[in-house]
Amino acid sequence: MIRIGVDTGGTFTDFVLRDDDRVAVHKVRSTPDDPSRAILQGLAELGMPLTGADVVHGSTVATNAVLERRGAKVALVATAGFEDVLRIGRQTRRELYNVFVADRRPFVDADLVVGIRERVGPTVQCSSHSTTWRSRRWARGCARAAPRPSPSVSCTRTSTPRTSER
């Protein structure tokens, strides 16, 4: 089976091809106005047919937009108790033993984060606690924010049915 990994970056689009006989790497210039052009060009240069291969695609462009804060402002709905996970991160610091090092700016402003207290029980029944007023207040705050943020949802320990995420 032919497997191809593609990473669309801001400057280059990278390819790794693996089949039964070989492993090949390839690189072409990215086409930011239409990333699919660089992908099709790279596949053609690798001599790959457009069918029959297992293709996996990732985008460094999207990751960099988040890290460089070039995207839309974001609001977050998270499982209660996990609202600070993005701010805390992995507890990595630039200077491990310097207690005075400045914190990194969080990806989501604290006033645009709301925790929802809902759990899916062992019989897969949703058990909601009374957090409607908090989520409504949060939604009103998002609606008043300028620019209006793009909502995101990050629920931990969820299982089917996904009604709690709707």
C-alpha positions as CSV (number, residue, x, y, z in Angstrom):
1,M,0.0,0.0,0.0
2,I,1.2,3.5,-0.8
3,R,1.1,6.0,2.0
4,I,1.8,9.7,1.6
5,G,2.2,12.3,4.3
6,V,1.7,15.9,3.3
7,D,2.4,19.1,5.4
8,T,1.3,22.4,3.9
9,G,3.5,25.1,5.3
10,G,3.8,28.8,4.6
11,T,6.9,28.5,2.4
12,F,7.1,24.8,1.4
13,T,4.8,21.9,1.1
14,D,6.5,18.7,2.2
15,F,5.8,15.1,1.2
16,V,6.9,11.7,2.6
17,L,6.0,8.7,0.4
18,R,6.2,5.1,1.6
19,D,5.4,2.0,-0.4
20,D,6.7,-1.5,-0.3
21,D,9.9,-0.7,-2.1
22,R,10.9,2.8,-1.0
23,V,10.7,5.8,1.2
24,A,10.9,9.2,-0.6
25,V,10.8,12.8,0.6
26,H,9.9,15.7,-1.6
27,K,9.4,19.5,-1.2
28,V,7.7,22.1,-3.4
29,R,6.9,25.8,-2.9
30,S,3.6,26.3,-1.2
31,T,0.8,28.2,-3.0
32,P,-0.9,30.2,-0.2
33,D,-3.7,31.4,-2.5
34,D,-4.7,27.7,-3.2
35,P,-2.8,25.1,-1.2
36,S,-4.2,22.3,-3.3
37,R,-2.1,23.4,-6.3
38,A,1.1,22.7,-4.4
39,I,-0.2,19.3,-3.2
40,L,-1.2,18.2,-6.7
41,Q,2.1,19.5,-8.1
42,G,4.1,17.5,-5.5
43,L,2.1,14.3,-6.1
44,A,2.7,14.7,-9.8
45,E,6.4,15.2,-9.3
46,L,6.5,12.1,-7.2
47,G,4.8,10.2,-10.0
48,M,1.8,9.4,-7.9
49,P,-1.6,8.6,-9.4
50,L,-4.5,10.6,-7.8
51,T,-6.2,7.4,-6.7
52,G,-5.3,4.3,-4.7
53,A,-3.0,5.9,-2.1
54,D,-3.5,6.6,1.6
55,V,-2.9,10.3,2.0
56,V,-2.6,12.0,5.4
57,H,-2.5,15.9,5.4
58,G,-1.5,18.3,8.1
59,S,-1.1,22.1,8.0
60,T,1.7,24.0,9.7
61,V,0.0,27.1,8.4
62,A,-3.0,26.6,10.7
63,T,-0.8,25.8,13.7
64,N,1.4,28.9,13.1
65,A,-1.7,31.1,12.8
66,V,-2.7,30.0,16.3
67,L,0.8,30.3,17.8
68,E,1.4,33.7,16.2
69,R,-2.2,34.8,17.1
70,R,-3.0,35.8,13.5
71,G,-6.4,34.1,13.4
72,A,-9.7,35.2,14.8
73,K,-10.2,35.9,18.5
74,V,-11.4,32.8,20.2
75,A,-14.0,32.0,22.9
76,L,-13.9,28.7,24.7
77,V,-16.5,26.4,26.2
78,A,-14.8,23.8,28.4
79,T,-15.6,21.1,30.8
80,A,-15.9,22.7,34.3
81,G,-12.6,22.3,36.1
82,F,-10.6,22.3,32.9
83,E,-11.1,26.0,31.9
84,D,-7.4,26.8,32.5
85,V,-5.8,23.9,30.6
86,L,-4.8,26.1,27.6
87,R,-3.3,28.7,30.0
88,I,-1.4,26.2,32.1
89,G,-0.3,24.2,29.2
90,R,2.4,21.6,30.0
91,Q,4.0,23.6,32.7
92,T,7.0,24.3,30.5
93,R,8.7,27.6,31.1
94,R,11.5,29.3,29.2
95,E,13.5,29.6,32.4
96,L,12.6,26.7,34.6
97,Y,13.9,28.1,37.9
98,N,13.2,31.8,37.4
99,V,10.0,32.5,39.3
100,F,9.9,36.1,37.9
101,V,9.7,35.1,34.2
102,A,6.7,36.7,32.5
103,D,3.8,34.4,31.7
104,R,3.0,33.8,28.0
105,R,-0.1,35.6,26.7
106,P,-3.0,33.0,26.8
107,F,-4.6,31.8,23.6
108,V,-8.0,32.6,25.0
109,D,-8.8,35.6,27.2
110,A,-10.0,34.5,30.6
111,D,-13.3,36.5,30.3
112,L,-14.1,34.5,27.1
113,V,-13.9,31.1,28.8
114,V,-16.8,29.3,30.4
115,G,-16.9,26.0,32.2
116,I,-19.9,23.7,31.7
117,R,-20.7,21.3,34.5
118,E,-22.1,18.3,32.7
119,R,-21.1,14.7,32.9
120,V,-22.1,11.6,31.1
121,G,-23.1,9.0,33.6
122,P,-22.3,5.2,33.5
123,T,-25.6,4.5,31.8
124,V,-24.8,7.1,29.1
125,Q,-27.4,9.5,30.5
126,C,-26.5,13.2,30.6
127,S,-26.7,14.8,34.0
128,S,-26.7,18.6,33.7
129,H,-26.1,20.8,36.6
130,S,-27.5,24.3,36.7
131,T,-25.0,26.2,34.5
132,T,-27.5,27.7,32.0
133,W,-27.2,31.2,33.5
134,R,-23.4,31.1,33.3
135,S,-23.4,30.0,29.7
136,R,-26.0,32.7,28.7
137,R,-23.9,35.4,30.5
138,W,-20.8,34.1,28.6
139,A,-22.7,34.2,25.3
140,R,-23.9,37.8,25.9
141,G,-20.3,38.8,26.7
142,C,-19.1,37.2,23.5
143,A,-21.8,39.0,21.5
144,R,-20.6,42.4,23.0
145,A,-16.9,41.7,22.4
146,A,-15.2,43.5,19.5
147,P,-14.2,41.8,17.4
148,R,-16.7,39.1,18.0
149,P,-14.8,35.9,18.9
150,S,-15.1,32.5,17.2
151,P,-16.5,29.9,19.6
152,S,-14.7,26.7,20.3
153,V,-15.7,23.7,22.4
154,S,-13.3,21.4,24.3
155,C,-15.1,18.8,26.4
156,T,-13.1,16.2,28.3
157,R,-14.2,12.7,29.2
158,T,-17.1,12.7,26.8
159,S,-18.6,9.6,25.3
160,T,-21.6,8.8,23.1
161,P,-24.1,10.1,22.7
162,R,-22.6,13.5,21.9
163,T,-25.7,15.4,22.9
164,S,-23.6,17.2,25.6
165,E,-21.5,18.8,22.8
166,R,-24.4,20.2,20.8
